[in-house]
Amino acid sequence: MAGVDDGSGFLIVDDDDDDEVVVHLETLTVQTGNRLVRRLNQCTNLKQLKFLGTRKRMRTTPPPEQVELCGAITRAAFNRNENFDIVILPVLPANALGAVLDAIVHCGKAVRCLDLSYNDVNYTLLNQGSRLKQILSSCDVQKLSLNKPHLGVKLLNLVSSLLAHNTTVTCLNLEEAEFTARSFQTFIGFLKTNTTLTDLNLADNTNSEMGADCVEHLPEIFRDHNTSLTSLNLKRLVLQGPALFFHHMSDTVRVATSLTRLVLDTNNRFPEGGTYLTDFTTAVRTNSTLTDLSLDFNNMGYQMESVYTLLQSTSLDRLSLVGNDITQPLSQHIARNSVLSSLNLCKNNLNPQVFVNGLLQNVSLREVEFSSIDLTMNCDCFVDVLRHNTSITYLNLRQSVFDDMHAFAMAVQESTTLRSLTLGLGDRELISFVTALKKNKHLQKLDISHSWVTDLGLARLLDCIKNENTTLMEVIATRDHPSDRYKAIVMEMDYFLKIRRHNSMYDVDTSGIKNAGFPGRGVKRTFPFGSLNLLLC
């Protein structure tokens, strides 16, 4: 959820599931800060405290009273609350960030999530590590995020040593920390003794020094030591030596009996000859615990046998193969697979004929994503899928071109299983699609955020939702550079659907509010974070 700054320096967002406080340092004054402190002293259901710095680093140091307010706000938040999230969006000045961290240490209460991503976190700011050490030892932090470029070897080694015997942190995010191969090997050594970490994100740590040898000790760690890690993200880790990298990962998958999710996107940008991808996927097929695998942008189309092997796995529940230049027929393998519930083949320039027949026979797939495909000559393929497949509940055809939107819309209207749909549409296609929504009683979510719709088409959709469709619960229609009218329609649609979602929880008849007025008409508001699902108070 996002907040909107109205000039007072803070905003309290109150939703059905969330109580969030957003503090905007640039506009925070002593008067408004003290008012927020008083309100926080009475708050008993805080879920998230968010400090918003600036996208550009502040050239001037904030005044001492503003720095003190950051500490006072944090202490007030802990007065009657604990175990909430503290998120500090970049870039908060070092002295203000230090005041927040000191307040956390002073209160010593549980913090569910501490997110310091992309701030100027360094060894010095953490008082040579003492601040971080005290927070991890006394605040029962469950999720820790420190991802930013150039964290420094000292801080990385400190985090590794602190986590070696930590018993509270279950999720660690060090994305873009820019390890060297040696520091990476040293860092992951903590996995030998840590028994509580379940989710480790080390994505986007590529640099010119990072080679395949950085993961050579992973098989040993999982075979002889670690049995707690269930999710590992090594996206975009190596630039060179993909064959050796996937050889080490093959050995890891064979012995990692705790891993259920593995992300290895973009580690084969410069493919080498051989069968290393097929060897890796063979190891995946024999693994009985791995259920979620992502291998996006790894040029797997050059070793198609590796794709076929993955589709033969009897344990994989979710599989993502985005952007792998896959062009060969997959229908037979998709039809035979009875385990996969989610398959993502976006950005593969696939001809629908190579997989549609498989979808007609498959009975396990629930989520299917095939964006960026040409349906100008093959729209009838997906019409057949929607009419005859009885398992698919989510379909993503974003950035796909249709030749007969009316036929597709009628198939959506007839579908009794489809609950969520993502499309890329223009006004003409959306207006045609709206006719299907008038009678559809099953679709609950529609995502048209990657469309070229204008306020004309969106107004028709809003009219349909308010006066004819009664089951759609969520519409995502954000876009770049929208007109003021477009933003106003999105706000009204979100407001109306929020009431519908709320009332559906209590089985309230919404027919009487279909023409209800929107209290925000004519009020100019800005939404810097792009999310419009707000109830302002």
ROZA-48860 format. One record per residue (C-alpha): residue number from 1; residue in one letter; x, y, z. Coordinates in Angstrom, 2 decimals, always signed. Layout:
N
  pos  code        x        y        z
  NUM     A        X        Y        Z
...
//
This chain:
537
  pos  code        x        y        z
    1     M    +0.00    +0.00    +0.00
    2     A    +1.20    +3.51    -0.77
    3     G    +0.68    +6.82    +0.93
    4     V    -0.04   +10.30    -0.34
    5     D    +1.67   +13.30    +1.16
    6     D    -0.73   +16.21    +1.59
    7     G    +1.94   +18.65    +2.73
    8     S    +1.66   +17.84    +6.44
    9     G    +4.71   +15.57    +6.37
   10     F    +2.89   +12.38    +7.23
   11     L    -0.09   +10.28    +6.28
   12     I    -1.95    +7.55    +8.11
   13     V    -3.44    +5.01    +5.73
   14     D    -6.19    +2.93    +7.33
   15     D    -7.37    -0.10    +5.38
   16     D    -9.30    -3.24    +6.19
   17     D    -6.08    -5.23    +6.55
   18     D    -3.46    -2.59    +7.16
   19     D    -2.55    +0.34    +9.36
   20     E    +0.35    +2.15    +7.77
   21     V    +2.10    +5.37    +8.72
   22     V    +4.16    +7.15    +6.06
   23     V    +6.56    +9.90    +7.20
   24     H    +7.85   +12.22    +4.46
   25     L   +11.03   +13.82    +5.74
   26     E   +11.14   +16.63    +3.18
   27     T    +7.86   +18.17    +4.38
   28     L    +7.89   +17.11    +8.03
   29     T    +7.74   +20.01   +10.50
   30     V    +8.02   +20.11   +14.29
   31     Q    +4.30   +20.86   +14.61
   32     T    +3.10   +18.01   +12.38
   33     G    +5.75   +15.67   +13.79
   34     N    +4.55   +16.24   +17.34
   35     R    +0.96   +15.69   +16.20
   36     L    +1.97   +12.36   +14.68
   37     V    +3.79   +11.36   +17.89
   38     R    +0.61   +11.97   +19.87
   39     R    -1.44    +9.87   +17.46
   40     L    +1.10    +7.04   +17.48
   41     N    +1.06    +6.97   +21.27
   42     Q    -2.61    +5.98   +21.02
   43     C    -2.27    +3.56   +18.06
   44     T    -2.64    -0.14   +18.90
   45     N    -2.80    -1.80   +15.48
   46     L    +0.25    -0.56   +13.62
   47     K    +1.40    -2.82   +10.79
   48     Q    +3.99    -0.67    +9.07
   49     L    +6.04    +2.47    +9.78
   50     K    +7.53    +3.89    +6.62
   51     F   +10.05    +6.75    +6.35
   52     L   +10.19    +8.35    +2.93
   53     G   +13.41   +10.11    +2.01
   54     T   +14.09   +11.50    -1.43
   55     R   +14.84    +9.90    -4.76
   56     K   +17.85   +12.18    -4.98
   57     R   +20.27   +12.35    -2.11
   58     M   +19.71   +15.41    +0.08
   59     R   +22.47   +17.94    -0.37
   60     T   +21.82   +19.53    +3.00
   61     T   +21.80   +17.86    +6.39
   62     P   +18.32   +18.00    +7.98
   63     P   +18.08   +20.22   +11.08
   64     P   +18.58   +18.59   +14.51
   65     E   +14.90   +18.97   +15.46
   66     Q   +13.86   +17.00   +12.36
   67     V   +16.39   +14.28   +13.15
   68     E   +15.09   +14.08   +16.72
   69     L   +11.54   +13.81   +15.37
   70     C   +12.52   +10.68   +13.43
   71     G   +13.66    +9.08   +16.67
   72     A   +10.61   +10.32   +18.61
   73     I    +8.21    +8.98   +15.97
   74     T    +9.89    +5.58   +16.08
   75     R    +9.75    +5.44   +19.88
   76     A    +6.08    +6.49   +19.86
   77     A    +5.31    +3.71   +17.36
   78     F    +6.72    +1.19   +19.83
   79     N    +4.74    +2.63   +22.76
   80     R    +1.72    +0.37   +22.28
   81     N    +2.83    -1.74   +19.31
   82     E    +5.46    -4.29   +18.43
   83     N    +6.21    -6.83   +15.72
   84     F    +5.46    -4.43   +12.85
   85     D    +7.41    -3.54    +9.70
   86     I    +9.88    -0.65    +9.54
   87     V   +10.58    +0.38    +5.96
   88     I   +12.99    +3.19    +5.10
   89     L   +12.70    +4.24    +1.47
   90     P   +15.71    +5.84    -0.19
   91     V   +17.32    +8.09    +0.47
   92     L   +17.09    +8.95    +4.19
   93     P   +20.03   +11.11    +5.40
   94     A   +22.55    +9.24    +7.53
   95     N   +21.84   +11.16   +10.75
   96     A   +18.06   +10.65   +10.43
   97     L   +18.60    +6.97    +9.65
   98     G   +20.88    +6.70   +12.67
   99     A   +18.19    +8.27   +14.90
  100     V   +15.66    +5.68   +13.76
  101     L   +18.08    +2.80   +14.37
  102     D   +18.98    +4.15   +17.83
  103     A   +15.28    +4.35   +18.71
  104     I   +14.81    +0.73   +17.64
  105     V   +17.74    -0.31   +19.83
  106     H   +16.43    +1.78   +22.76
  107     C   +12.93    +0.26   +22.64
  108     G   +14.19    -3.30   +22.20
  109     K   +10.79    -4.57   +21.06
  110     A   +10.11    -7.09   +18.31
  111     V   +10.38    -5.88   +14.70
  112     R    +8.81    -8.13   +12.09
  113     C   +10.66    -6.61    +9.11
  114     L   +13.54    -4.12    +8.91
  115     D   +14.01    -2.83    +5.37
  116     L   +16.95    -0.47    +4.81
  117     S   +17.28    -1.11    +1.08
  118     Y   +19.18    +1.42    -1.06
  119     N   +19.97    +3.73    +1.82
  120     D   +23.47    +4.78    +2.83
  121     V   +23.91    +1.82    +5.11
  122     N   +27.57    +1.15    +5.83
  123     Y   +29.86    -0.15    +8.53
  124     T   +30.39    +3.31   +10.03
  125     L   +26.66    +4.17   +10.17
  126     L   +26.07    +0.97   +12.12
  127     N   +28.64    +2.08   +14.74
  128     Q   +31.14    -0.53   +13.57
  129     G   +28.32    -3.06   +13.62
  130     S   +27.08    -2.50   +17.18
  131     R   +23.69    -1.07   +16.08
  132     L   +22.95    -4.01   +13.81
  133     K   +24.21    -6.49   +16.38
  134     Q   +21.93    -5.06   +19.09
  135     I   +18.92    -4.95   +16.78
  136     L   +19.35    -8.57   +15.69
  137     S   +19.97    -9.77   +19.24
  138     S   +17.12    -7.94   +21.02
  139     C   +14.40    -7.15   +18.47
  140     D   +13.57   -10.62   +17.10
  141     V   +13.81    -9.39   +13.51
  142     Q   +12.26   -11.91   +11.13
  143     K   +12.96   -10.22    +7.78
  144     L   +16.09    -8.16    +7.06
  145     S   +16.70    -6.28    +3.81
  146     L   +20.01    -4.50    +3.20
  147     N   +20.22    -4.61    -0.56
  148     K   +22.20    -1.74    -2.08
  149     P   +25.34    -1.36    -4.19
  150     H   +28.71    -1.36    -2.41
  151     L   +27.73    -2.54    +1.05
  152     G   +31.38    -3.26    +1.67
  153     V   +33.24    -6.40    +2.65
  154     K   +33.30    -5.48    +6.36
  155     L   +29.52    -5.16    +6.58
  156     L   +28.92    -8.32    +4.56
  157     N   +31.28   -10.27    +6.81
  158     L   +29.51    -8.80    +9.85
  159     V   +26.08    -9.88    +8.57
  160     S   +27.44   -13.36    +7.87
  161     S   +28.94   -13.71   +11.36
  162     L   +25.79   -12.36   +13.08
  163     L   +23.55   -14.77   +11.17
  164     A   +25.73   -17.80   +11.79
  165     H   +23.97   -18.46   +15.11
  166     N   +20.92   -16.16   +14.79
  167     T   +17.62   -17.86   +15.64
  168     T   +15.05   -15.25   +14.55
  169     V   +15.83   -14.04   +11.00
  170     T   +14.00   -16.22    +8.50
  171     C   +14.25   -13.98    +5.42
  172     L   +17.38   -12.13    +4.21
  173     N   +17.56    -9.85    +1.18
  174     L   +21.01    -8.79    -0.06
  175     E   +20.10    -8.04    -3.65
  176     E   +22.68    -5.95    -5.54
  177     A   +25.20    -6.12    -2.71
  178     E   +27.97    -6.52    -5.31
  179     F   +29.95    -9.39    -3.84
  180     T   +33.26   -10.46    -5.21
  181     A   +33.70   -14.18    -5.84
  182     R   +35.82   -14.54    -2.69
  183     S   +33.51   -12.48    -0.45
  184     F   +30.53   -14.45    -1.74
  185     Q   +32.13   -17.75    -0.78
  186     T   +33.01   -16.36    +2.65
  187     F   +29.54   -14.94    +3.16
  188     I   +27.52   -18.08    +2.42
  189     G   +29.61   -19.94    +4.98
  190     F   +27.09   -18.88    +7.63
  191     L   +24.62   -21.35    +6.09
  192     K   +26.68   -24.17    +7.62
  193     T   +25.60   -23.27   +11.15
  194     N   +22.40   -21.23   +10.71
  195     T   +19.29   -23.29   +11.38
  196     T   +16.45   -20.76   +11.00
  197     L   +16.92   -18.88    +7.70
  198     T   +14.41   -20.11    +5.13
  199     D   +14.52   -17.42    +2.40
  200     L   +17.79   -16.03    +0.97
  201     N   +17.84   -13.49    -1.87
  202     L   +21.26   -12.85    -3.42
  203     A   +19.99   -11.74    -6.83
  204     D   +21.68    -9.21    -9.12
  205     N   +25.16    -9.56    -7.68
  206     T   +26.85    -9.82   -11.05
  207     N   +30.22    -8.16   -11.56
  208     S   +33.24    -8.82   -13.72
  209     E   +34.90   -10.90   -10.99
  210     M   +31.95   -13.17   -10.31
  211     G   +32.52   -16.55   -11.91
  212     A   +31.06   -20.01   -11.53
  213     D   +33.47   -20.85    -8.69
  214     C   +31.41   -18.65    -6.35
  215     V   +28.90   -21.48    -5.88
  216     E   +31.30   -24.42    -5.84
  217     H   +30.75   -24.98    -2.09
  218     L   +26.94   -24.93    -2.23
  219     P   +26.59   -28.70    -2.76
  220     E   +28.72   -29.37    +0.33
  221     I   +26.72   -26.88    +2.42
  222     F   +23.40   -28.48    +1.56
  223     R   +24.67   -32.04    +1.76
  224     D   +26.47   -31.83    +5.09
  225     H   +25.10   -28.83    +6.97
  226     N   +22.02   -26.81    +6.03
  227     T   +18.52   -28.30    +6.20
  228     S   +16.45   -25.15    +6.81
  229     L   +16.77   -23.05    +3.63
  230     T   +13.69   -23.46    +1.43
  231     S   +14.00   -20.53    -1.00
  232     L   +17.18   -19.43    -2.79
  233     N   +17.40   -16.62    -5.36
  234     L   +20.62   -16.50    -7.41
  235     K   +19.24   -14.48   -10.30
  236     R   +21.85   -12.79   -12.51
  237     L   +24.84   -14.01   -10.52
  238     V   +27.53   -15.00   -13.04
  239     L   +28.77   -13.41   -16.24
  240     Q   +31.14   -16.16   -17.30
  241     G   +31.36   -19.91   -17.14
  242     P   +27.66   -20.86   -17.33
  243     A   +28.50   -24.52   -17.95
  244     L   +30.47   -24.81   -14.70
  245     F   +27.87   -22.75   -12.83
  246     F   +25.04   -25.09   -13.84
  247     H   +27.27   -28.08   -13.08
  248     H   +27.61   -26.86    -9.48
  249     M   +23.88   -26.12    -9.31
  250     S   +23.12   -29.63   -10.60
  251     D   +25.13   -31.07    -7.71
  252     T   +23.33   -28.69    -5.32
  253     V   +19.85   -29.70    -6.48
  254     R   +20.71   -33.39    -6.12
  255     V   +21.51   -33.02    -2.41
  256     A   +19.34   -30.04    -1.31
  257     T   +16.42   -31.83    +0.28
  258     S   +15.04   -28.68    +1.92
  259     L   +14.86   -26.38    -1.13
  260     T   +11.37   -25.86    -2.49
  261     R   +12.00   -22.68    -4.53
  262     L   +15.01   -21.86    -6.73
  263     V   +15.54   -18.80    -8.97
  264     L   +18.43   -18.93   -11.48
  265     D   +17.34   -16.34   -14.05
  266     T   +19.85   -14.82   -16.49
  267     N   +22.90   -16.94   -15.71
  268     N   +23.40   -18.21   -19.25
  269     R   +23.56   -15.04   -21.30
  270     F   +26.53   -16.26   -23.34
  271     P   +25.75   -19.96   -23.82
  272     E   +28.50   -22.50   -24.21
  273     G   +28.32   -25.74   -26.14
  274     G   +27.38   -28.98   -24.47
  275     T   +24.46   -30.39   -22.52
  276     Y   +24.92   -28.63   -19.17
  277     L   +21.36   -27.27   -19.12
  278     T   +19.94   -30.72   -19.81
  279     D   +22.17   -32.18   -17.07
  280     F   +20.81   -29.57   -14.67
  281     T   +17.17   -30.18   -15.57
  282     T   +17.74   -33.92   -15.20
  283     A   +18.87   -33.26   -11.62
  284     V   +15.70   -31.19   -11.12
  285     R   +13.56   -34.03   -12.43
  286     T   +15.02   -36.43    -9.88
  287     N   +14.61   -33.96    -7.00
  288     S   +11.41   -34.70    -5.09
  289     T   +11.14   -31.52    -2.98
  290     L   +11.70   -28.65    -5.44
  291     T    +8.28   -27.27    -6.42
  292     D    +9.00   -23.76    -7.75
  293     L   +11.70   -23.14   -10.39
  294     S   +12.49   -20.01   -12.41
  295     L   +14.97   -20.18   -15.32
  296     D   +14.08   -17.00   -17.22
  297     F   +16.42   -15.69   -19.93
  298     N   +18.83   -18.62   -19.99
  299     N   +18.74   -19.41   -23.73
  300     M   +17.15   -22.78   -23.07
  301     G   +15.73   -22.86   -26.58
  302     Y   +19.20   -23.88   -27.78
  303     Q   +18.98   -27.03   -25.65
  304     M   +15.29   -27.95   -26.08
  305     E   +15.82   -31.30   -24.43
  306     S   +16.25   -29.40   -21.16
  307     V   +12.75   -27.91   -21.54
  308     Y   +11.22   -31.29   -22.28
  309     T   +12.96   -32.75   -19.23
  310     L   +11.48   -30.07   -16.94
  311     L    +7.98   -30.79   -18.24
  312     Q    +8.51   -34.42   -17.21
  313     S    +9.15   -33.53   -13.56
  314     T    +6.73   -35.07   -11.09
  315     S    +7.37   -32.53    -8.32
  316     L    +7.47   -29.08    -9.98
  317     D    +4.32   -27.09    -9.27
  318     R    +5.43   -23.74   -10.73
  319     L    +7.76   -23.28   -13.70
  320     S    +8.88   -20.01   -15.32
  321     L   +10.76   -20.04   -18.66
  322     V   +10.39   -16.43   -19.77
  323     G   +12.51   -15.23   -22.70
  324     N   +14.28   -18.49   -23.55
  325     D   +13.81   -18.47   -27.35
  326     I   +11.59   -21.53   -27.16
  327     T   +10.04   -22.19   -30.57
  328     Q    +9.66   -25.99   -30.75
  329     P    +6.31   -27.78   -30.18
  330     L    +5.39   -28.33   -26.53
  331     S    +1.82   -29.62   -26.80
  332     Q    +2.65   -33.28   -26.22
  333     H    +4.71   -32.59   -23.09
  334     I    +2.18   -30.10   -21.65
  335     A    -0.66   -32.57   -22.22
  336     R    +1.19   -35.35   -20.38
  337     N    +2.15   -33.23   -17.38
  338     S    -0.30   -33.70   -14.54
  339     V    +1.55   -31.84   -11.76
  340     L    +2.27   -28.26   -12.91
  341     S    -0.24   -25.67   -11.74
  342     S    +1.62   -22.60   -13.09
  343     L    +3.52   -22.25   -16.37
  344     N    +5.05   -18.99   -17.65
  345     L    +6.26   -18.96   -21.27
  346     C    +6.13   -15.19   -21.87
  347     K    +8.45   -13.54   -24.41
  348     N    +9.25   -16.69   -26.36
  349     N    +7.64   -15.68   -29.69
  350     L    +5.69   -18.92   -29.63
  351     N    +3.24   -19.94   -32.30
  352     P    +0.03   -20.79   -30.41
  353     Q    -0.26   -24.00   -32.38
  354     V    +2.82   -25.46   -30.59
  355     F    +1.15   -25.51   -27.18
  356     V    -2.63   -24.96   -27.44
  357     N    -3.47   -28.61   -28.06
  358     G    -1.58   -29.44   -24.88
  359     L    -3.70   -26.95   -22.91
  360     L    -6.86   -28.58   -24.21
  361     Q    -5.78   -31.92   -22.75
  362     N    -4.00   -30.72   -19.59
  363     V    -6.04   -30.96   -16.37
  364     S    -3.63   -29.53   -13.76
  365     L    -2.60   -26.06   -14.96
  366     R    -4.28   -23.20   -13.06
  367     E    -2.10   -20.25   -14.13
  368     V    -0.88   -19.85   -17.71
  369     E    +1.15   -16.93   -19.08
  370     F    +1.88   -16.49   -22.79
  371     S    +2.35   -12.74   -23.30
  372     S    +3.72   -11.26   -26.52
  373     I    +2.26   -13.83   -28.90
  374     D    +0.63   -13.14   -32.26
  375     L    -3.05   -14.09   -32.28
  376     T    -3.93   -12.33   -35.53
  377     M    -4.29   -15.70   -37.26
  378     N    -4.73   -17.99   -34.25
  379     C    -7.26   -16.33   -31.97
  380     D    -9.57   -19.32   -32.37
  381     C    -6.96   -21.44   -30.55
  382     F    -7.49   -19.64   -27.27
  383     V   -11.22   -19.47   -27.88
  384     D   -11.19   -23.29   -27.84
  385     V    -9.04   -23.33   -24.70
  386     L   -11.42   -21.02   -22.80
  387     R   -14.44   -23.04   -23.88
  388     H   -13.11   -26.52   -23.17
  389     N   -10.34   -26.31   -20.54
  390     T   -11.77   -26.75   -17.04
  391     S    -8.72   -26.03   -14.88
  392     I    -7.23   -22.66   -15.93
  393     T    -8.18   -19.86   -13.53
  394     Y    -5.57   -17.25   -14.57
  395     L    -4.56   -16.39   -18.14
  396     N    -1.95   -13.78   -19.12
  397     L    -2.02   -12.64   -22.77
  398     R    -0.39    -9.25   -22.18
  399     Q    +1.07    -7.57   -25.29
  400     S    -0.63   -10.11   -27.54
  401     V    -2.37    -9.04   -30.75
  402     F    -5.93   -10.27   -31.43
  403     D    -7.67   -10.51   -34.80
  404     D   -11.12   -11.30   -33.37
  405     M   -11.63    -9.79   -29.92
  406     H   -15.38   -10.35   -30.13
  407     A   -14.97   -14.14   -30.40
  408     F   -12.41   -14.12   -27.59
  409     A   -14.70   -11.97   -25.41
  410     M   -17.62   -14.36   -25.98
  411     A   -15.38   -17.28   -24.92
  412     V   -14.50   -15.39   -21.72
  413     Q   -18.19   -14.80   -21.14
  414     E   -18.89   -18.55   -21.41
  415     S   -15.95   -19.64   -19.25
  416     T   -16.95   -20.84   -15.79
  417     T   -13.44   -21.39   -14.43
  418     L   -11.47   -18.26   -15.44
  419     R   -11.09   -15.93   -12.46
  420     S    -8.22   -13.60   -13.46
  421     L    -7.22   -12.24   -16.87
  422     T    -4.39   -10.00   -18.08
  423     L    -4.73    -8.37   -21.50
  424     G    -3.18    -5.62   -23.58
  425     L    -5.98    -3.69   -25.26
  426     G    -6.88    -0.52   -27.10
  427     D   -10.19    +1.30   -26.77
  428     R   -11.86    -0.68   -29.56
  429     E   -10.83    -4.05   -28.09
  430     L   -11.79    -3.01   -24.55
  431     I   -15.23    -1.81   -25.62
  432     S   -15.76    -5.14   -27.37
  433     F   -14.55    -6.99   -24.29
  434     V   -16.90    -5.02   -22.03
  435     T   -19.85    -6.71   -23.75
  436     A   -18.62   -10.04   -22.35
  437     L   -18.35    -8.63   -18.84
  438     K   -22.02    -7.70   -18.82
  439     K   -23.02   -11.34   -18.54
  440     N   -19.88   -12.95   -17.12
  441     K   -20.47   -14.16   -13.56
  442     H   -17.08   -15.66   -12.77
  443     L   -14.21   -13.27   -13.68
  444     Q   -12.99   -11.48   -10.55
  445     K    -9.80    -9.70   -11.62
  446     L    -8.88    -7.87   -14.82
  447     D    -5.41    -6.43   -15.47
  448     I    -5.15    -3.98   -18.40
  449     S    -2.17    -2.05   -17.05
  450     H    -0.06    -2.86   -20.14
  451     S    -2.66    -1.47   -22.53
  452     W    -3.04    +1.64   -24.65
  453     V    -6.55    +2.36   -23.41
  454     T    -7.70    +5.99   -23.11
  455     D   -10.30    +7.49   -20.78
  456     L   -12.97    +6.75   -23.45
  457     G   -12.59    +2.97   -23.19
  458     L   -12.02    +3.07   -19.44
  459     A   -15.25    +5.03   -18.93
  460     R   -17.18    +2.27   -20.71
  461     L   -15.60    -0.30   -18.43
  462     L   -16.53    +1.72   -15.33
  463     D   -20.12    +2.08   -16.52
  464     C   -20.35    -1.69   -17.03
  465     I   -18.95    -2.41   -13.55
  466     K   -21.33    +0.01   -11.85
  467     N   -24.50    -0.90   -13.72
  468     E   -24.23    -4.44   -15.14
  469     N   -21.33    -6.60   -13.97
  470     T   -21.65    -7.69   -10.33
  471     T   -18.71   -10.10    -9.84
  472     L   -15.56    -8.21   -10.89
  473     M   -13.65    -7.34    -7.70
  474     E   -10.40    -5.77    -8.93
  475     V    -9.26    -3.86   -12.02
  476     I    -5.64    -2.84   -12.54
  477     A    -5.51    -0.02   -15.06
  478     T    -2.45    +2.04   -14.13
  479     R    -0.44    +3.43   -17.05
  480     D    +2.33    +5.89   -17.81
  481     H    +1.40    +9.56   -18.24
  482     P    -2.37    +9.24   -17.78
  483     S    -4.67   +12.21   -18.37
  484     D    -6.43   +13.83   -15.42
  485     R    -9.73   +12.31   -16.56
  486     Y    -8.13    +8.86   -16.82
  487     K    -6.79    +9.15   -13.25
  488     A   -10.20   +10.29   -12.02
  489     I   -11.92    +7.29   -13.62
  490     V    -9.37    +4.90   -12.09
  491     M    -9.91    +6.47    -8.67
  492     E   -13.68    +6.13    -8.95
  493     M   -13.40    +2.53   -10.16
  494     D   -11.06    +1.59    -7.30
  495     Y   -13.33    +3.27    -4.78
  496     F   -16.41    +1.45    -6.07
  497     L   -14.67    -1.95    -6.23
  498     K   -13.27    -1.50    -2.75
  499     I   -16.81    -1.08    -1.42
  500     R   -17.84    -4.16    -3.40
  501     R   -14.98    -6.25    -1.96
  502     H   -15.79    -5.10    +1.55
  503     N   -19.48    -5.84    +1.20
  504     S   -18.84    -9.26    -0.36
  505     M   -17.01   -10.28    +2.82
  506     Y   -20.27    -9.84    +4.72
  507     D   -22.68   -10.95    +1.98
  508     V   -24.12    -7.45    +1.64
  509     D   -26.29    -6.74    -1.38
  510     T   -24.45    -4.12    -3.48
  511     S   -27.20    -3.49    -6.01
  512     G   -28.35    -0.43    -4.12
  513     I   -25.00    +1.35    -4.43
  514     K   -24.35    +0.82    -8.13
  515     N   -25.03    +4.48    -8.86
  516     A   -23.56    +5.82    -5.64
  517     G   -21.61    +9.03    -5.97
  518     F   -17.84    +9.15    -5.55
  519     P   -16.78   +11.57    -2.81
  520     G   -13.53   +12.37    -4.53
  521     R   -14.97   +13.96    -7.66
  522     G   -13.31   +17.23    -8.54
  523     V   -10.64   +16.87    -5.87
  524     K    -7.14   +17.01    -7.24
  525     R    -4.85   +14.38    -5.70
  526     T    -1.46   +13.03    -6.70
  527     F    -0.34    +9.43    -6.38
  528     P    +3.47    +9.31    -6.49
  529     F    +3.67    +5.53    -5.98
  530     G    +1.23    +4.49    -8.69
  531     S    -1.17    +2.60    -6.39
  532     L    -4.71    +3.92    -6.16
  533     N    -6.23    +1.37    -3.78
  534     L    -6.48    +3.82    -0.89
  535     L    -8.93    +4.94    +1.72
  536     L    -7.68    +8.32    +2.92
  537     C    -8.37    +9.56    +6.42
//
